[in-house]
Amino acid sequence: MVNITLPNDEERLGFLDSRIKRLGDINVAGDVCLSEIVMKTENFTEDELCQLVREALHEAIVRTHVTGCPEGLQVSQVDLLAAVKIVQPRFGRQEEVLQQLMPYEYFDRRSNDAVPNQDNLLITGHPGLSCHLVEGNPKSGITTVAAQMALNTDYRFVKYISSVSWPLGLSDSKKCQRIQDALEDAYVSRRSCVIIDDLERILGYGALGKRYSNELLQMLMVLLKKLPPKGHELLIICTTNRRDVLQELGLLSVFTSVRNVPNVSTPKELLAIVGASKRFEHEELLQIESAMEGRNVSIGIKRLLGLIEWVNPIEPDRRPGKFLRKLGEAMGWVENKF
Ligand SMILES: Nc1ncnc2c1ncn2[C@@H]1O[C@H](COP(=O)(O)OP(=O)(O)OP(=O)(O)O)[C@@H](O)[C@H]1O
């Protein structure tokens, strides 16, 4: 169990002030505003604040060397702000990790008629635990929806857990330890969000023989119900392609809400995504639109975006035809003469 208390605003201000004063001979510029830095370092530990001041000094040295400042070496606000971006707090938001999961601009499918408005599913601002499940077919974009839900919060702690980043052959008890460590870290911050991606993979579920790890299942049953410390707010977002398996394992009941991410299932939504991708010219879009009329559509957004990327290098005159042919193959259109 981690026994770390994060310093509050006043403590951080005092700590930063004393660290800056300890820079000795180094001048501190008049523009330094520590309250601004305090606002940006809510989840920093004392060690990380020390590291921040060291980084700021390093930034000042490089800046002075490059620009040849007439005032000589002095730490100013730009150096401190640069250091805030460099130091990655252990209890901070894994913003970069989440952005890497979403190379495309987020397409908000709730704005489309095809997807019911599920805005009200994510209710934040209440102390305690809320646990949400995002489920859908493979390649339907569930990870992206979970990541976007987390990015939409203003929580200072956001962590992403995925079995993909675990070394091969990791034992079940080590996997349990990793999840437990992440949640223990989350309990430290007053408002935290943890994403656990692909629950069935975390459980080591294999469709053949319906095998899974009972150790991980039991641990998740406990952790997904465990309340954070009093006054803390913890939001857990899990994803799965196998809602049926979670149901069978009795895990579905731990979730406050279950959100389905449907396949793209109307020509209107498909065309909206194709248009939003900005990979086709106006003429091409018109061609795709007329070919889509009356067609049955059902495709995961990840698959659709993959097809769009795939045809992107082709010449514009041949591109719509190639795209429609591939789309037809993916959706099993009987008459597919594009
Ligand atoms: N709503 C969306 N807007 C923009 N891009 C999206 C959206 N949904 C998915 N994508 C893109 O599709 C790709 C894959 O999406 P994601 O990883 O969420 O799919 P998944 O359903 O979790 O996939 P898998 O079933 O393989 O785990 C990502 O590159 C992501 O950026």
The ligand as an ORCA input file, in Angstrom:
! r2SCAN-3c Opt
* xyz 0 1
  N     -14.798      7.980    -32.808
  C     -13.602      7.936    -33.373
  N     -13.071      9.035    -33.914
  C     -11.857      9.003    -34.501
  N     -11.086      7.928    -34.579
  C     -11.556      6.801    -34.069
  C     -12.831      6.734    -33.431
  N     -13.026      5.476    -33.002
  C     -11.914      4.779    -33.355
  N     -11.042      5.576    -33.990
  C      -9.712      5.217    -34.490
  O      -9.700      3.840    -34.825
  C      -8.519      3.225    -34.337
  C      -8.828      2.070    -33.484
  O      -9.802      2.356    -32.527
  P      -9.882      1.560    -31.156
  O      -8.531      1.113    -30.715
  O     -10.689      2.378    -30.241
  O     -10.704      0.295    -31.586
  P     -11.063     -0.970    -30.702
  O     -12.506     -1.258    -30.893
  O     -10.606     -0.781    -29.302
  O     -10.173     -2.036    -31.435
  P      -9.906     -3.552    -31.031
  O     -11.204     -4.286    -31.184
  O      -8.884     -3.962    -32.066
  O      -9.396     -3.524    -29.623
  C      -7.733      4.279    -33.588
  O      -6.692      4.664    -34.436
  C      -8.696      5.397    -33.382
  O      -8.070      6.619    -33.443
*
